[in-house]
Amino acid sequence: MLKKHLALLVVGTSITLLSGCFGSASKPEVESSSKKQNALEVETLLSQSVFLRPTLLGERSMYIRFTSTADKPVDLEGLQKQLTERFRAKGFRLTSPEQANFMLQINVLSISKTTKSLTKEAVSNGFGAAVAVANAAIGPAGQVVGTAAQSASNVFFKDYYFNMITDILISERTPRINQLKGEPSEDAKWKEHPTRALSSAKDTNANQDECIDSLEENLLRVLNGLF
């Protein structure tokens, strides 16, 4: 009789723990993970590589323009200021399009919560393609299976994915103006390098503001690294 009572107690404890971990049945699971809370993972992928000819000191002049057609607020002024400071630290002079050897135009297309499977697809069509895939609603992404004893031994959290999709157009003047030699401005002939950036953040029990800040920071690092 004592063994029977102990067995019932173990089963009852397992059911209680599972109820606390997964909540009510009405809340859909996004994805399950046994990782610690606030394990934020961020990466940025480009649809295609960009290769620029090395610059001489007198050729480092640039025009930067940040725009957004996303349906969520984007701090364009703040992003442009941060990127400008990074390029100045690399010896670039920020100027008008008429005097610049490079024009860097960035348009934020979409910021959305999405699923793991759609994250990699969002960049595959490249610069200028439609981005409706990034705005898909999150639905169930599978069920947690296993015995009550196995499930109760781990604490499970939800994994959320946030995407920021950005079209990038780098225009390179040919031939370049060398400011150190005092060469006059020439009629611009531009070589264009288009690409699309997918910045994705995976977070456990997501903090949306933290994810978006991390997406923006990762994009700025990649843009600065292209030169």
N, C-alpha and C positions, 0 to 999 in steps of 0.2 A: 504493500500500500504506500509506503514511504517513497519507493522508486517511482511509482505512478504519479505522485504529487510533484516530485522533482521534475519529471519529464514535462508535465503540464506547465510548470513554472518557466522552463527554458523556452518552450514554444511561445508562451505568452509574452515573454521578454523580447523574443525575436520579432514578433508582430508589432510590438510597440515601437521598437527601434526603426523598423522599416517605415512605419507610418510617419515618424518624425522626419526621416530623411527625404522621402519622396512627396510628402504632402498629399492633397486630395487628388482624386482621379481626374478632376476637371481641368487640371493644369497640364498642358502638353509638355513632354520632355523635349528639350532641344538636342542635347547630347550629354552623355554621362561620363564623368571622369573621376578618378580617385586622387587627382592632384590636389595640392593645397589650395586654399582660397587665394584669390588675387594673383594667380599665376598668369601674368599678361605676356603674350607672345606677339611680336609685331614683325612684319616683313614687307618689303616693297619689291614687286617684280615689274620688269619692263617688257612690253610686247616685242621689242627688238632692240638690239644694242645700238649705241650711238658712238661713232668714232670721229673725233675732231683732230685736225692737224695741230701740233703743238704751237703755242703762241710765243712770240718774242715779247719782251717787256713793254715795248711801245705799242703793241697791238691789243693790249688787254683793256678794251673798252666794251661796255655792254649796256643794253637796254632791257629792262625787266618789266613784264606786265602780268599781274595776277588777275584772273577773272573767275567767276563762278556762275554756273547755270544749275547748281544743285538746289534741291528744295529744302535744304537745311542751312541755317546761318553759317557763314564762313568768314573768319576774321581776315579779309583780304589785305587790309592795311598792315596788320601785324605780321602776316606771312611775308609780305613784300619787304617790310623793314628788316625782318630777321634774315631773309635771303640776301638782301643788299649788304648787310653787315658781314656776312660770311664771304661774299665775293670780294668786298673791299679788303678783307684780311688776307686774301690770296693775291692782292695786287691789281685788282680790276678797278677801272674807273667807270662809274655809272653815268651815263650820258643819254642824249637824245638819239632816236633811230638814225638821224642823218649823219651823226658822228660815230656811231657804234660799229664795231666789227662783228658783234654778236647780238642777236635779238633772241631773248628767252621769253616765250609766251606760254603761260600755264593756265589752263581752264579746268576747274574742279567740276566734274560732271555729276557725281553722285556720292552721297554718304548714306549708307544703309546698313541695317542689321540683316544678316543673311545666314546661309547654312554653309557647312564645310564643303559640300559638293559644288556649290555655285561659286565659291570663292576663287578657285583656280580657273573656272570658265570665263570669269568676268573680263579677263585681259586677253583672251585668246584671239578675238577678232581684230584687235589692234586699233591704231589711231583712227578716230572719226566714226567708228562703228557704233551701232545702237547699244545702249547699256540697260535695257529693260530687265535683263537677266539679274542684275544686281539688286533690283527692288522687289524680288520675290519674298512673300511672307514666310516666316518660319513656321514649320509644322513639325510633327513627330519625326525623330531621326533614329528610331529603333527603340527597343525595350531592353531593360536590364533583366538578365536571366541568371539563374543559379539558385542554390538552396538557401534557405533562410539563414543558416549558420554562416555561409559565405558572404551573403549580402550584409548581414549585421556586423561582420568583422571589419568592414570598411565604411567610411563616410563618403557619400557620393554628392557631387556638385554638378551643376549644369555648365556646359561650355557654350559661350555665345561668340558669334563672329560678326565683326564690323568691317565693312569695306569702304574705302575711298578711292574712286576711279578718277584719274586725271589725264587729260590729253596734254601733251607737251610738244611744242614746235620750237626747235632751235634753228635759227637762220644764221648762216655764216657768210660774211662778206668776202667776195673774191674779186680783185685782189684786196688785201686788207690795207687799211690806213695806218701808217706808222707815225704816231703822234710825236715821238722823240726826234724824228727827222724833219718834222714840220711839213710833211707832205700835205697838199690841199685835198679836200674831199673830192671823191670821184663819184661818177654815176654808179650807183650800187648794183652789183650783180650778186644775187643771193643763192646759196646752196642750202636747201632745206633738209632738216633731219627730224622727221616726225616720229613720235613713239607714244605709247600709252602706259601709264603707271597704275598698277593695282597695289594699293597699300592695304594690308589686311591685319586685323588685330583679333586674337583669340583670347578671351578672358573667361575666368570662372566666376559665375554670379556677377555678371558684367556691370561695370561702372561706365556708363556711356560717355560722360565728359572726359574721364581719364583715357578711354580708348581713343576718342577723337583727337585729344592732345597728342597722344603717342603716334597716331597716324600722320598728323601734320609734321611732327618732328622728324619722323622717318622719311617722309617725302622730301623735306628740305635737305636732309643729309644726302639723299640720292641725287638731287638736282645739283648740289654743290660738287658732288663727286664726278659729274660728267665732264667737268672742265679741268 
